[in-house]
Amino acid sequence: MKLDKTKIIYEKWEQLSNKKVKLLLKDGSEKIGNIESFTHGTNSFIEYWILNKTNKPFNLLIEDGEWIKSSDLLEIYFYEDHSIIIL
């Protein structure tokens, strides 16, 4: 069975109090913000991450964030503990 790193990312994200991350995408671009939410998928545990540039507590409008497909990620940097997960 193929290792699904999106589940590892989710488990780490869930434990952090500071949800700020830096995402490196396959096209070379970087996105910085707070992971607000996600959607589960059929091919991977998390299909999309919803990234918001500001940390809005109790934000229920996921339309405010940018939807980033898990398959577009190369790595994710967590600001709270300065760790990196490479996909």
C-alpha positions as CSV (number, residue, x, y, z in Angstrom):
1,M,0.0,0.0,0.0
2,K,1.3,3.5,-0.9
3,L,2.1,5.8,2.0
4,D,-0.3,8.7,2.1
5,K,1.6,11.6,3.4
6,T,-1.5,13.8,3.5
7,K,-2.6,11.8,6.6
8,I,0.8,12.5,8.2
9,I,0.4,16.2,7.5
10,Y,-3.1,16.2,8.8
11,E,-2.1,14.5,12.1
12,K,0.7,17.0,12.6
13,W,-1.5,20.0,11.7
14,E,-4.1,18.8,14.1
15,Q,-1.7,18.9,17.0
16,L,-0.4,22.4,16.4
17,S,-1.8,25.5,17.9
18,N,-0.1,27.8,15.3
19,K,-1.6,26.7,12.0
20,K,0.7,29.0,9.9
21,V,2.5,27.1,7.1
22,K,4.6,27.7,4.0
23,L,3.7,25.5,1.1
24,L,6.1,24.9,-1.8
25,L,4.2,23.8,-4.9
26,K,5.4,21.8,-7.9
27,D,5.3,24.8,-10.1
28,G,7.9,26.5,-7.9
29,S,5.5,29.0,-6.2
30,E,5.2,29.4,-2.5
31,K,2.1,30.1,-0.5
32,I,2.1,31.3,3.1
33,G,-0.9,31.3,5.4
34,N,-3.0,29.3,7.8
35,I,-4.5,26.0,7.0
36,E,-8.2,26.6,7.9
37,S,-9.7,23.4,6.6
38,F,-9.5,20.6,4.2
39,T,-11.5,18.2,2.1
40,H,-11.2,14.4,2.2
41,G,-10.6,12.6,-1.1
42,T,-10.9,9.2,-2.7
43,N,-7.3,8.9,-3.9
44,S,-5.7,10.4,-0.8
45,F,-6.8,11.2,2.8
46,I,-6.8,14.9,2.1
47,E,-7.7,16.0,-1.5
48,Y,-7.6,19.8,-0.9
49,W,-6.1,22.1,1.8
50,I,-7.9,25.4,2.3
51,L,-5.3,28.1,3.0
52,N,-6.1,31.6,4.3
53,K,-3.6,34.4,4.4
54,T,-4.9,35.7,7.7
55,N,-5.7,33.8,10.9
56,K,-9.4,34.3,11.5
57,P,-10.6,32.5,14.5
58,F,-13.8,30.5,13.9
59,N,-13.9,31.4,10.2
60,L,-16.7,29.2,8.8
61,L,-16.6,30.6,5.3
62,I,-14.2,28.3,3.5
63,E,-14.8,30.2,0.3
64,D,-12.5,32.9,1.7
65,G,-9.5,30.6,1.5
66,E,-7.4,29.4,-1.4
67,W,-8.0,25.7,-2.3
68,I,-4.7,23.9,-2.9
69,K,-4.7,20.4,-4.3
70,S,-2.6,17.9,-2.3
71,S,-1.1,16.5,-5.5
72,D,0.3,20.0,-6.2
73,L,2.4,20.1,-3.0
74,L,6.2,19.4,-2.9
75,E,6.7,20.3,0.8
76,I,5.1,21.9,3.7
77,Y,6.9,24.0,6.4
78,F,5.3,24.4,9.8
79,Y,6.2,27.7,11.5
80,E,5.4,26.5,15.1
81,D,8.1,23.9,15.3
82,H,10.1,24.7,12.1
83,S,9.6,21.2,10.7
84,I,9.3,20.3,7.1
85,I,7.4,17.4,5.4
86,I,8.5,16.6,1.9
87,L,6.0,14.8,-0.3
